[in-house]
Amino acid sequence: MENKNKKIKILVTGCVGFIGFHVCNFLTNKGFHVIGIDNINTYYDVNPDGATIDKMDNYYSCLWGGSRIDIYNKNNSLFNQIDVPFTYPTCCCFGGVNMNKLLITSSSLLNNNNENGKLLLIDTKYTGVNESIANI
């Protein structure tokens, strides 16, 4: 998709979000004139975002806007929560030599105060599984 005459204008809505930002970046790099709009509201429901599992098949779900990680067992029952010092946890995974450290990323897009936008490392009593390597 090359823009030979560089006069085509493209409107992208939701340009501040993850996908919209990358679409705008791609189109701009291809030479298009990109106009981006976004309402940039600060209201988001608490929604699941990134997740991981441990060796016991417990499911760790980052709650965007919820300042916590919910942990569900194999029976889909919520059995534990980890409170985090930021509003928007985005993704988590296990790491460390013994795979017992939970690494949690966060976003500062809507709120850049406190600990938002940082990485948190938590020691746990659980052991994670190694992530699969994808050859793309």
Buried (B, 14 or more C-beta within 10 A) or exposed (E): EEEEEEEEEBEBEBBBEEEBBEBBEEBBEBBBEBEBEEEEEEEEEEEEBBBBBBEEEBBBBBBBBBBBBBBBEEEEEEEEBBEBEBBBBBBBBBBBEEBBBBBBBBBBBBBEEEBBBBEBEEEBEBEBBEEEEEEE
